Structure formats: C-alpha cells, structure tokens
Amino acid sequence: MTLVTELTSRKADTTAPLIDPLVDRWSPRAFDPNAVVDAETLRTVLEAARWAPSANNSQPWRFIVARRGTPAFTTAHDAMQGFNQVWADSAAALVLNIAETADAEGKPRPWARYDLGQAVAHLTVQAQHEGLHTHQMGGFDAAALHAAFDLADNLEVVSITTIGVLGDVDALPEGLRERESAPRLRKPLSELVLVGE
C-alpha cells in the first residue's frame, strides 16, 4: 500500500506563515475504503460550517450528509459524472452543499452561493484539523440530485465534498495516481492582488 504522503510532501509552500490546517490541506482522491468517520466528528465539521459568516446572518446553506453504504451515498454517487465515480466511492462520506437562493417569501438571496462557499471552507479547514481530508467536486448532475432528494425550488446543489482518511494511491487508475503526487502549485500573490496599496 502506498500512501501519497510517502511519495511526496503535500504541505503548501507558502510565502507567509499559515496555520497548520491550511498548510496541510490538499484534495486527495485516494481515500481508505474501510475508514469510518464517526458521527461526532461529522457533527464537528458541520458545526464549523454553521458558524461561517453570511450576508445579514441569513445562513443560506444546507447540507445532505451521505455516509458510505447508505442509500443517500448511492444516490449521490449515481449523479456523479466522469471519473469522479471512479474514486469518490472510497470516501467515508459525501456532503452535498446546497445554497438557499431565495428566502421563504421568495426574495432572492444574491450572496447565497458565496456564503455557502464560506461555510464549506470552514468545514474543510475543520475536517483537516480533525485529521481528515476533503475533496470538492463540481462534476455531477445537480438536477438529478435535486429531484432525488425532493428539494424545494429555492435550494440549489452547488458542490459535493468528499470526506475521509487517506488511502492507497495504487488503488487509483494510472492517470489519477499521477495527479495525486503532482507538485502543488499556486499563482503568486502578485498575480492575485490587483491593487495592494
């Protein structure tokens, strides 16, 4: 069994000191198919999402938590597109990240997707702190998930987060094995900060 951490360091090469969960966070595809994330730990990472900031404190995020082996997990898996189906089955849980795009009276919430992104970021950092890894996915049939889970019209499935424990890189198809150990690269801050007075 080859863990990716044995192949190469996955720590971020930062230009400023960051907290460990941010330095250590990366998005693996090789998860341990036998690892289980207990209910209390899942609750902890969701609690981190709960305390994310949002416009007018509207908290326009909702989640569907699907543990491996449950009907909800199978439903989420069946809606995945492309190679996501190949590797995501090994994750301990899939979290469907949902934006509430309008309130109960139908008034649009224009910042709902942004706020959901903050909540998912909080969840991700807390999961890393708990010794877990996450991977965000956008390759799925949102309409199929919306119908399968009978979601209200004002709810939009925006992304899926895999949560689990690092697994055997050799279990991945060859192309994905290469991506698992490829160098981690980021654009320099000079390209990202347009004005920095």
HUWO-V147519 format. One record per residue. N is the residue number from 0. RES is the residue in one letter. SS is DSSP state (~ for helix, > for strand, _ for the rest). PHI is phi in whole degrees, -180 to 180 (none if undefined). D_FIRST is the distance of its C-alpha to the first C-alpha in whole Angstrom. Layout:
BEGIN
{{N RES SS PHI D_FIRST} {N RES SS PHI D_FIRST}}
END
This chain:
BEGIN
{{0 M _ none 0} {1 T _ -118 4} {2 L _ -85 7} {3 V ~ -61 10} {4 T ~ -65 12} {5 E ~ -81 10} {6 L ~ -86 11} {7 T _ -163 15} {8 S _ -72 17} {9 R _ -104 18} {10 K _ -66 21} {11 A _ -69 24} {12 D _ -92 26} {13 T _ -88 30} {14 T _ -100 33} {15 A _ -148 34} {16 P _ -69 33} {17 L _ -124 31} {18 I _ -69 30} {19 D ~ -54 26} {20 P ~ -60 25} {21 L ~ -78 26} {22 V ~ -68 25} {23 D ~ -86 21} {24 R _ -71 22} {25 W _ -154 20} {26 S _ -113 19} {27 P _ -76 16} {28 R _ -115 15} {29 A _ -92 11} {30 F > -110 12} {31 D _ -75 11} {32 P _ -72 13} {33 N _ -105 14} {34 A _ -73 15} {35 V _ -120 19} {36 V _ -97 21} {37 D _ -69 24} {38 A ~ -60 27} {39 E ~ -67 29} {40 T ~ -68 26} {41 L ~ -60 27} {42 R ~ -61 30} {43 T ~ -63 30} {44 V ~ -68 28} {45 L ~ -71 31} {46 E ~ -64 34} {47 A ~ -62 33} {48 A ~ -63 33} {49 R ~ -57 37} {50 W _ -94 38} {51 A _ -70 37} {52 P _ -74 41} {53 S _ -153 42} {54 A ~ -60 46} {55 N ~ 54 49} {56 N ~ 53 46} {57 S _ -76 46} {58 Q _ 49 42} {59 P _ -85 42} {60 W > -122 38} {61 R > -139 37} {62 F > -136 33} {63 I > -115 32} {64 V > -102 29} {65 A > -121 27} {66 R > -84 24} {67 R _ -53 21} {68 G _ 94 23} {69 T _ -100 27} {70 P ~ -58 29} {71 A ~ -63 29} {72 F ~ -63 26} {73 T ~ -61 26} {74 T ~ -61 30} {75 A ~ -64 28} {76 H ~ -59 25} {77 D ~ -65 28} {78 A ~ -89 30} {79 M > -72 27} {80 Q _ -112 27} {81 G _ 60 25} {82 F _ -76 22} {83 N ~ -59 22} {84 Q ~ -65 21} {85 V ~ -69 18} {86 W ~ -108 16} {87 A ~ -70 18} {88 D _ -60 18} {89 S _ -80 15} {90 A _ -65 17} {91 A _ -73 19} {92 A > -153 22} {93 L > -117 24} {94 V > -116 27} {95 L > -84 30} {96 N > -99 32} {97 I > -123 36} {98 A > -100 39} {99 E > -89 42} {100 T _ -81 44} {101 A > -148 47} {102 D _ -81 49} {103 A _ -63 51} {104 E _ -91 54} {105 G _ 90 52} {106 K _ -74 52} {107 P > -60 50} {108 R _ -113 47} {109 P _ -65 47} {110 W _ -102 44} {111 A ~ -59 42} {112 R ~ -68 39} {113 Y ~ -62 39} {114 D ~ -63 39} {115 L ~ -59 36} {116 G ~ -59 34} {117 Q ~ -65 35} {118 A ~ -63 34} {119 V ~ -67 31} {120 A ~ -62 30} {121 H ~ -61 31} {122 L ~ -57 29} {123 T ~ -63 26} {124 V ~ -67 27} {125 Q ~ -66 27} {126 A ~ -60 24} {127 Q ~ -62 22} {128 H ~ -61 24} {129 E _ -82 23} {130 G _ 88 19} {131 L _ -104 19} {132 H > -127 18} {133 T > -131 20} {134 H > -146 21} {135 Q > -89 24} {136 M > -129 25} {137 G _ -120 29} {138 G _ -87 28} {139 F > -159 30} {140 D _ -92 33} {141 A ~ -64 35} {142 A ~ -64 38} {143 A ~ -65 36} {144 L ~ -68 34} {145 H ~ -58 38} {146 A ~ -71 39} {147 A ~ -63 37} {148 F _ -98 37} {149 D _ 51 41} {150 L _ -80 41} {151 A _ -65 44} {152 D _ -62 45} {153 N _ -88 45} {154 L > -112 41} {155 E > -126 39} {156 V > -75 35} {157 V > -100 34} {158 S > -158 30} {159 I > -127 27} {160 T > -109 25} {161 T > -88 21} {162 I > -131 20} {163 G > -177 17} {164 V _ -111 14} {165 L > -53 11} {166 G _ -124 8} {167 D _ -82 5} {168 V ~ -61 7} {169 D ~ -67 7} {170 A ~ -77 9} {171 L _ -82 11} {172 P _ -60 14} {173 E ~ -53 15} {174 G ~ -59 18} {175 L ~ -75 16} {176 R ~ -61 13} {177 E ~ -64 16} {178 R ~ -66 17} {179 E ~ -65 14} {180 S ~ -112 15} {181 A _ -66 18} {182 P _ -59 21} {183 R _ -86 22} {184 L _ -124 26} {185 R _ -139 29} {186 K _ -65 33} {187 P _ -70 35} {188 L ~ -56 37} {189 S ~ -61 40} {190 E ~ -88 39} {191 L ~ -96 39} {192 V _ -93 42} {193 L _ -76 45} {194 V _ -135 47} {195 G _ -137 47} {196 E _ -78 50}}
END
